C-alpha cells in the first residue's frame, strides 16, 4: 500500500493506494497526524476512482483532490495524460501538462444563491476586507449549511478563500470554491493563499487547472 502526501495549490492531502474503506477515527487520525485538509483513497480496476474524506471523517468530493488524483494516476501509469476519474458516482475528465493538472466539471449551477460544483455547495460573499469577513464566515457557514467562499476583486483577477465544511476552517485553497468564485464574478484567474488556480469555460463544462506536487512519501509497504 502506498501512503503519500500531496498538495494542489497547497490544499494538502494524505493519499492512499489501493483504496480502502476508512472509519471516522482512522480519517481523523490521519488528518491530525499529517495536518492535512483531507484523505484521498484511490482504486484502479477498469477505471480510476477516488473516494475523498474530509478531516472529520465524512465522505465528500473535492476539486483539488481530483487534480491530485489525476497527477497520481499519470505518474503511476494508471492513466495517460488524458483520462477519466470517478468520484461520488460521477465522471471527471482530466488532462496533465507538466506539473499542472486540469479537471473538467460538467453542469456547474447556481440555485437559490448557492453554487453546486461537482455536488460541492458554495455560498459566495463579495468582500472589501477579509479580516472583517472572516469573523462572520462561521456564522454564514452555519446559516447556509455549505462552504463559504470570500471573494475580493483585483485588477488582474480575484482573491478568494474558502471556509470549508468538514475542515471547519479556512484552507490554503479550494478547487470547487475557486470555480464558484470565478463563475460568480466572471473571472478566469483565482488567486488563493496557496497559489493561482485557472478557471475556464470549456463548451458545456468548466475546467480547473493548477500546480500539483507530491510533497513527501510518508510510508510505502
C-alpha positions in Angstrom: 0.0 0.0 0.0 1.2 3.5 -0.9 0.6 6.3 1.6 1.8 9.7 0.3 1.4 13.4 1.0 0.3 15.6 -1.9 -0.9 19.1 -2.4 -2.8 21.0 -5.1 -2.1 24.8 -4.7 -1.2 24.0 -1.0 -4.5 22.2 -0.4 -2.9 19.2 1.4 -3.9 15.6 1.4 -2.9 12.1 2.5 -3.3 9.8 -0.5 -3.8 6.0 -0.1 -3.5 3.4 -2.9 -5.0 0.9 -3.3 -8.3 2.2 -1.9 -9.6 1.0 1.4 -12.7 1.9 3.4 -11.8 4.1 6.3 -13.5 4.6 9.7 -14.2 8.1 11.0 -11.5 7.6 13.6 -8.9 6.5 11.0 -9.6 9.5 8.9 -9.5 11.9 11.8 -6.2 10.3 13.0 -4.5 10.6 9.6 -5.8 14.2 9.1 -4.5 15.2 12.6 -1.2 13.4 12.2 -0.3 15.0 8.9 -2.1 18.3 9.4 -4.0 17.9 6.0 -7.3 19.1 4.5 -8.5 15.6 3.7 -7.7 12.0 2.8 -7.8 10.5 -0.7 -8.3 6.8 -1.4 -7.7 5.7 -5.0 -8.7 2.4 -6.7 -7.9 1.1 -10.1 -10.0 -1.7 -11.6 -11.3 -0.9 -15.1 -11.3 2.8 -14.2 -9.6 5.1 -11.7 -11.9 6.0 -8.8 -11.4 8.4 -5.9 -13.0 8.4 -2.5 -12.4 11.7 -0.7 -12.8 12.1 3.1 -13.0 15.4 5.0 -10.8 15.6 8.1 -14.0 15.0 10.2 -14.4 11.6 8.5 -17.3 12.5 6.2 -17.3 11.5 2.6 -17.3 14.3 0.0 -16.0 15.5 -3.3 -13.1 17.9 -3.8 -11.7 19.7 -6.8 -8.1 19.8 -5.8 -8.2 16.2 -4.7 -9.4 15.3 -8.2 -6.5 17.2 -9.6 -4.1 15.4 -7.3 -5.7 12.0 -8.2 -5.2 12.8 -11.9 -1.5 13.5 -11.4 -1.0 10.4 -9.2 -2.7 8.3 -11.9 -0.5 9.7 -14.6 2.8 9.4 -12.5 1.9 5.8 -11.6 0.9 4.8 -15.1 -2.7 4.1 -14.2 -3.7 6.6 -16.9 -2.0 8.7 -19.6 -2.0 12.4 -19.9 -5.8 12.4 -20.5 -8.3 10.2 -18.8 -11.4 9.9 -16.6 -11.7 9.8 -12.8 -14.8 8.6 -11.0 -15.9 10.3 -7.7 -19.2 10.2 -5.9 -20.9 8.4 -8.8 -19.8 10.9 -11.4 -17.0 11.0 -14.0 -14.5 13.8 -14.4 -12.2 14.2 -17.4 -8.7 15.4 -16.8 -5.5 16.4 -18.7 -1.9 16.6 -17.5 0.5 19.3 -18.6 4.0 19.4 -17.0 3.4 20.0 -13.2 -0.2 21.1 -13.6 -3.4 19.1 -13.9 -6.7 20.2 -15.3 -10.1 18.7 -14.3 -13.4 19.3 -16.1 -16.7 19.8 -14.2 -20.0 19.4 -16.0 -23.1 21.4 -15.2 -21.9 23.8 -12.5 -25.0 25.7 -11.5 -26.4 28.2 -9.0 -29.7 27.7 -7.2 -31.2 29.9 -4.5 -27.9 31.8 -4.3 -25.8 28.6 -3.7 -23.4 27.3 -6.3 -23.1 23.5 -6.8 -19.8 22.4 -8.3 -19.4 18.6 -8.5 -22.1 18.3 -5.8 -20.0 20.6 -3.5 -22.0 23.6 -2.4 -20.6 27.2 -2.0 -22.0 30.5 -1.0 -20.0 33.4 -2.5 -19.6 36.6 -0.5 -18.0 39.6 -2.2 -16.0 41.5 0.4 -13.8 44.6 0.7 -12.0 43.4 3.9 -11.1 39.8 4.6 -10.4 40.5 8.3 -13.9 41.6 9.0 -15.5 39.0 6.7 -13.6 36.1 8.3 -15.2 36.8 11.6 -18.6 36.3 10.0 -17.7 33.2 8.0 -18.5 30.6 10.6 -21.9 32.2 11.2 -22.6 32.1 7.4 -21.4 28.5 7.2 -24.0 27.5 9.9 -26.7 29.6 8.3 -26.4 28.2 4.8 -25.1 24.7 5.7 -22.4 24.9 3.0 -18.9 26.1 2.2 -18.4 29.9 2.4 -16.1 31.4 -0.2 -15.0 35.0 0.3 -14.0 36.9 -2.8 -12.2 40.2 -3.3 -11.9 41.7 -6.8 -8.4 42.6 -8.0 -7.2 44.4 -11.1 -5.9 41.1 -12.6 -8.5 38.6 -11.3 -9.9 37.8 -7.9 -8.5 36.8 -4.5 -10.6 34.1 -2.8 -10.5 31.9 0.3 -12.9 29.2 1.5 -14.2 28.3 4.9 -14.7 24.6 4.3 -17.3 22.2 5.6 -15.6 19.2 7.3 -12.4 21.2 7.9 -14.4 23.9 9.8 -11.7 26.4 9.0 -10.2 28.4 6.1 -7.9 26.4 3.8 -5.0 27.5 1.6 -7.0 26.8 -1.5 -10.2 25.2 -2.6 -10.8 24.0 -6.1 -14.6 24.0 -6.2 -14.6 27.3 -4.3 -12.3 28.7 -7.0 -14.8 27.6 -9.7 -17.8 29.1 -7.8 -15.9 32.4 -7.3 -14.8 32.6 -10.9 -18.3 32.0 -12.2 -19.9 34.4 -9.8 -17.8 37.4 -11.0 -16.8 36.1 -14.5 -13.1 36.0 -13.9 -10.6 33.3 -15.0 -7.7 33.9 -12.6 -8.4 33.0 -9.0 -5.6 33.8 -6.5 -5.8 31.9 -3.2 -3.4 31.9 -0.3 -1.9 28.6 -1.7 -1.4 29.9 -5.2 -3.1 30.5 -8.6 -6.0 28.4 -10.0 -7.2 28.9 -13.5 -10.9 28.5 -14.3 -12.2 28.4 -17.9 -15.5 27.7 -19.6 -15.0 24.7 -22.0 -18.1 24.3 -24.1 -20.6 22.6 -21.7 -18.1 22.2 -18.8 -15.8 24.3 -16.7 -12.1 23.5 -16.2 -10.0 23.9 -13.1 -6.2 24.0 -13.5 -3.3 24.5 -11.2 0.0 23.1 -9.9 0.1 19.7 -8.2 3.0 18.2 -6.3 3.9 15.2 -4.1 5.5 16.7 -1.1 6.5 13.6 0.8 6.3 9.8 0.8 5.3 9.0 4.3 5.0 5.3 4.0 5.2 2.5 1.4 4.8 -1.2 2.2 
